[in-house]
Amino acid sequence: MKRNKILQFLPLLLIAATLVTSFVFFNMDESERKKPTYYEIVDMFRKDAIASYELNCSNGKLQYATREDPETVHVYSVPSVNLFIEDVHKYVIDYNENNGEAEDIKYDYLPGSSGEWITSLLPIIVLLGSTVILVVFVTKKMNQSMMSEANRTLSFGKARIKKLGDDKKKTTFDDVAGVDEEKEELAEIVDFLKDPVKYSDLGARIPKGVLLVGPPGTGKTLLARAVAGEANVPFLSISGSDFLEMYVGVGASRVRDLFEQAKKNSPSIIFIDEIDAVGRHRGAGMGGGHDEREQTLNQMLVEMDGFVTNSGVIVIAATNRPDILDPALLRPGRFDRQITVGYPDLKGRLAILKVHARNKSIAADVDLNDIARSTVGFTGADLENLLNEAALLAARRNLKAITMAEIDEATLKVIVGTEKKSHKVSEDEKKLTAFHEAGHALATYYLEGQDPVQQVSIIPRGMAGGFTISRPLEDKSYNSKKKMEQQIVILLGGRVAEALVLKDISTGASNDIERASEIARKMVTKYGMSEKLGPIAFGTGHDEVFLGKDYGTVRNYSETIAAVIDEEVNGIITNGYTECENILKEHDDKLHELAEYLMRNEKIDGASFEKMMQGLPYEDVSLDEKTEVAVVEDDPEKTI
């Protein structure tokens, strides 16, 4: 860095040095501002106005004193010693000899007067040399800039590849948990690359491409990194978005360069992350077949299984949107194998927690099995984030190990958001939130087959003013019509409680109503759960509309069917509202008891909630000392 800075300021330094040198050489012998000219000095000698003088023939330095002021010595640099001798010196000597006068004249002829031209030309030489160096320097910098620009232009079509597997700390299959079957299929590819003869002797052909499909955070990219760590072959990684640029043809050029490098280093593995950025269905854009993204996709299709085969090159890609990929990309010969990386089950979550807990200090009260059971629906990334948040909380509290309290707090933080204890809530808003959450909790408790309530809180978290969390008892792969109807009842519990107790409704139930309406509409249009319409799916089946592909298409059902769909959805919501209203009216005393407890304590855990619902003694932590409260039929407010 220091050398580069010096080179940048070199021209300025040369100019400054030239100016200083010129100034010194031109002024080093001048002791006075006003100097007589050469011919004035000659005239002074001719008129015998010089009393004494001394000439240094080596550098042309003339020291003289006038007859008017013989005490003062003047200094003058003659332009040419030879010329001065011809014009002055000989004339003075001859004059003195002819007149026989003894003048105070000292003629100091020093050898080397032939080099006097160097002295006079030195500033010019320095100036010309500095100019040449400056021109050479500027020209060199311009050439370097032009070469750099040319190299940048030439490398614009090169693929921005990240070579994995060369790191000191490699990711292996031991670092990946909860996806045992997926690891087996990828391990087969790694084994083929290490020992291809075993497969070729049996006539087996390894898949040319493997597509990892699954929700975000389930470990698709981690699996690919594990393959890079396990396979002793070049692993070329690139993102789908790295192919796309504003310039036409760059994407296709980068695809060609990517596969060209993979062929040179075969056997090798290419990993394309988020392939949906470049592999979307062709014809889905307004640009038609000449869209730059489609040209990039066409080149990728040709490279993967075109006229020229790519032996020894395996392509692994990851996406969470397989529904929008082009069918040509998914056919055998390109992505022969699709591996679904889904949400981990109980066993998988426990294995993931063990992997992420290896380098953390865990207290004795932490039960990983209990955490795994209470985190249904969590992905591997969610579980890693949960333990990391718990570790941060423990460090903030100056603890030596992570306790279960930090785990519970981190779980709520991941699910709902950060607790806002400093948020000021008015009494009216606090009361509304308490009855709202009590409505959700009671509907959950009194509906058959629902998961137990884990916690109810009216402390704002994230975007929510309060929350009710249930603890799943088991993993569920499917949902039944009854469960979905009960879910609608639970979602409407807050709105029903507001209307029954407060005789008013608020905007706090907007998200609940939106989710309930979405469930009801899917029951009718997607899952075929309507008795009137039967097991028929209505709509295109796409979750989002792509301009160009769906532009100008019409619904696949009539206006009459649309009216029936709206009627059925309305009926499901209305029935759920009525059922929830009946539950809360029947258990009105529990609704008020829970709401009043929440207004005093702000939250209640699952154990205390269960005791309250069953009429058993529970702890009221709002008082200075913990007081057991027993609900008695004749006096529900009595404390013992």
GISULWO-V512752 format. One line per field, one symbol per residue. ss: DSSP state (@ for helix, = for strand, . for the rest). burial: b if it has 24 or more other ideal C-beta (glycine too) atoms within 12 Angstrom, else e. Layout:
BEGIN
ss->???
burial->???
END
This chain:
BEGIN
ss->.@@@@@@@@@@@@@@@@@@@@@@@@@@..........@@@@@@@@@...=======....======.......====...@@@@@@@@@@@@@@@@@@@....===......@@@@@@@@@@@@@@@@@@@@@@@@@@@@@@@@@@@@@@@@@@@@@....===........@@@....@@@@@@@@@@@@@@@.@@@@@........=====......@@@@@@@@@@@...======@@@@......@@@@@@@@@@@@@@@...======.@@@..=.......@@@.@@@@@@@@@@@@@@.......=======..@@@=.@@@@......====.....@@@@@@@@@@@.....=.....@@@@@@......@@@@@@@@@@@@@@@@@.....=.@@@@@@@@@@@@...=.......@@@@@@@@@@@@@@@@@@@@.....======...=..=..=====.........@@@@@@@@@@@.@@@@@@@@@@....@@@@@@@@@@@@@@@@@@@....=...=........................@@@@@@@@@@@@@@@@@@@@@@@@@@@@.@@@@@@@@@@@@@@.===@@@@@@@@@...===......===.........=.
burial->eeeeeeeeeeeeebeeebeeeeeebeeeeeeeeeeeeeeebbebbeeeebbbbbbbbebbbbbbbeeeeeeeebbbbbeebeebbeebbeebeeeeeeeeeeeebeeeeeeebeebeebeeebeebbeebeeeeeebeeeeeeeeeeeeeeeeeeebebbbbebbeeeeebbbebbbbbeebbebbbbbbbbbeeeeeeeeeeeebbbbbbbbbbebbbbbbbbbbbbbbbebbbbbbbbebbbeeeeebbbbbbbbbbbbbeeeebbbbbbbbbbbbbbbbebeeeeeebbbbbbbbbbbebbbeeeebebbbbbbbbbbbebbbebbbeeebbbbbbbbbbbbbebbbbbbbbbbeebebeeebebeebbbbbbbbbbbbbbbbbbbbbebbeeeeeeebbbebbbbbbbbbbbeebeeeeeeeeeebbbbbbbbbbbbbbbbbbeebbbbbbbbbbbbeebbbbbbbbbeeeeeeeeeeebbbbbbbbbbbbbbbbbbbeebeebbeebbeebbebbbbbbbbbebbeebeeeebbeeeeeeeeeeeeeeeeeeeeeeeeebbebbebbbeebbebbbebbeebebbbbbbbbbbbebbbbbbebbbbbbeeeebebeeeeeeeebebeeeeeeeee
END
